[in-house]
Amino acid sequence: MLKLENVHAFYGKSHVLQGVSLQVWPGEIVALLGRNGSGRSTTAKAIMGLVEASGFISWKGNSLIGKQAWQIARLGLGYVPESRDIFPTLTVQQNLLLGQKGRGRSQGARWSFDDMYALFPALRARQHVPAGVLSGGEQQMLTLCRALMGEPELIVIDEPTEGLAPQLVALVGQFLQALKASGVSVLLIEQKLTIALAISDRALVMGHGRIVFDGTPAALRLDAGVRSEWLEV
């Protein structure tokens, strides 16, 4: 579905992505791991057209290089940024409505408001409350659901468990597994190894703007050298 080959990106004179290559296949949860500053979030932004990148980025064989974020989203990619980026003065329901693709409800849409509230019942009770008064965990739930309302075939999710209590981390894990079961692929950027390795099909590790490991979660668990050099503090 998604393929990156030799992707480079800069912030000013800083060479952040230095030849990133990766793939995400249909029905996969792929964990993209690494320390802060390794280039994980920049990879997500390059995929979504939020930073200028060179090299090859394709979605179902079609190049994404040069496309704007809204064009990429309409092709079937969803994005959940680390900053969450909710609309604080709008209600929960209005935030979800903004996630819908195009005008109104598209024919054959798989996800409805009721589906979102079934996944995260806490949102149903607060559907008419301004999103800005939600807790951090509730805002993260809302951002995940808003992305899903756009009917993506793949979602790029940046640090969804950051700052969340353990019970909410588990809830996010269940949400991602539910996405996979429904046919949505996931590129998960995460620092919590326990949750990432428990739910992913493959694990990628980034270091200094490159992919330094690509294998199964089981292989990463056994590779003490990769973990100590690129993951563990």
N, C-alpha and C positions, 0 to 999 in steps of 0.2 A: 504493500500500500504506500508506504512512505520510504523514501530512499535518499540518503545524503552521501555524496562522494566528494572528498577533498574540499570541504567547505571552510572558507576563511572569513573572518569578520574582525573589524577593528573598532575600538572606541578611541577616537583621536589617533594618536600614534601608538596606542597599546594594541598589540596583536593578540586578540583574545582567543579566537578559534584558529587553530593552526593545522588545518587539514582533517577535519572531522568527517568520518565515514560511519554510517550506521543504517540499519534497516528495521522497519516494523512491519510484520506480516499480519494478515487478517486474523482476528481472534486472539491476538497476543496482548499480554501485559508485559511491557518491557520497562525495567527499572534503570534509570540513568543516575548513577551514584558518583560521589566525589566530594572533596572538601570544598568549602567556600572559596570562590575565586578560580575554580577549575574550568569554568566555561559552560556549566550545565544550563543556567538560565539564559545565557546568550544563545545557546543552541536552540532553545525553545523560541526565543524571539526571532532568530534567523528563519526558522521554519514558518513562523506566522507573519513574516514580512515586516517585523517591527525594528529590525536593524538591517543595514545594508550588508549583503553577503555576496561572496563570489564562490564559484565552484558549481556543484550540481545538487539541486534539491528538487525532487519530483514527488508528485502525488498521483498514483495510478498511471505512471508513465508520462505525466504532463508536468513541465517545469513550473516551479513556483518562484524562481528567481525573477525579481522585478515586479511581481504582483503586490498589490496593497493588501493589508490585513483583512479588510472586509471582503475582498474578492476570494481570498484563501478560505475564509470562514464559510462562504457560500458554496465552496467546492466540497464541503463535508468534514472540515477540521474544526474542532473546538479547542478553546484555550482557557485555562484557569490560571491566572497569574499569581505569583506569590503574594502580591499586594492586595489580592481579592477584588479591589476596584468595584465595590457595590455602589449603587446610587443612594446615598444615605437619607435623602429627603423623600424618596419614593417608598411605597409600601413593599412588603415582601412580594405580594401578588404582582405589583407593577414591575418590579425587578425581573420576575419570571417572564412576564409578558414581553419585556424588551429582548429576552433571549430567543423568542420565536423567529424563525427564518421567514423573511419576506413580510408581506402584509397579511395579517390574520393567520388562521390555522391552515397549514398546507394539507392537501389530501394525502392520506396514507401515513400521517404523522404517527410515530410510535409512542411519543411521550406527551402526557397531559398534566395539568395542574394536580389532578388527583394522584397521578403516578408519583409526582414529586413529593406530595404530602404523605403518601404511603411509604416512600423511602425514608423520609425524615419527618415523622409526626410532629416534632416540635415546631416545624414551620407552619403547619396547618393552624395551630392555635394562635400564631402571630401573623397570619397572612395579611391583616389590615393594619399592621404596626409599621411605622417608618423603619427601614432597614438599619438606619444609623444607631438605633437603640438596642439592636441585637447584641448578644455576647459574641466574642470572637469565634467560638465554635459554631454558633448559629449563622454568622456571616459566611463562614467557610462552607457550611451546608448549602446556603443560598447561592453562593458562587458556583458550586458544583452543579446544582440543579439548573441554574440559569444557562450554563453551557450546554447541558443536556437538552434543554428546550429547543436548541437550534438544530436538533436531529443530526448530530455529527456521527461519522463512521469511525473517527479516531479522535480522542481527546488528549491533548498535551497538558499535563497537570504539574504545576511547579510548587513543591513543598506543601502539600495539602494538610499535613499533620503538624506543621510548625506551630508551637505554642499551645497545642491542644492537650487536654487532660487525657489520661490513658483510655478511659471509656469512649471518648470521642475518636481517638486514634483507631480503636477497634471498629467503630461505626464507619469511619471513612474506608477502612479496609473492606468491610462488607459491601459498601457502596461500589467500590471498584470491581469487586468480584461479581456483583450483580450486573455491572456494565458489560463485563466480558461475557457473562451468560446470555446477555441480550444481543450479542454480536458486535459490540463496540470495542474497538481496540484502544489501548491506553499506553501512552509514553509517560511514565511516572518519574518525575524528578524528586528525589527524596534523600534525606540524610539518615533517617532511622532504618538501620539495616534490618532489624527484626521484622518490621511490617513489610518492608520492600521485598525481602527475600521470601517471606511467607506466601505472598500473593502473586509474585511475578513468574513468568515463564522463562525469561532471560534477564540477565543482569549485565549492564554495561558500566564500566568505571572510567571516569574522565580524570585526566591529570595534565596540567599545563596546556589546556586547549586541545587535547587529543584523546581519542579512545585508547585506553591502555589495557582493557580487558573486555572480552565479549564471550560470555558462556552461561552455563546454567547456574542458578542459585546454589546448587549443591557443590559445583566446582569452585565457586567463589568462597564458600564456607571452608573448603579444604585448602585454599590458596592463601596461606598465612603471609607470604611475601607481598602479594598484591594488597591485601588488607592493611598490612603494617605500613607500606610505603605510600599508599594513595588514599586510604580511608581512615585509619585509626590515628588519633591525636597522640 
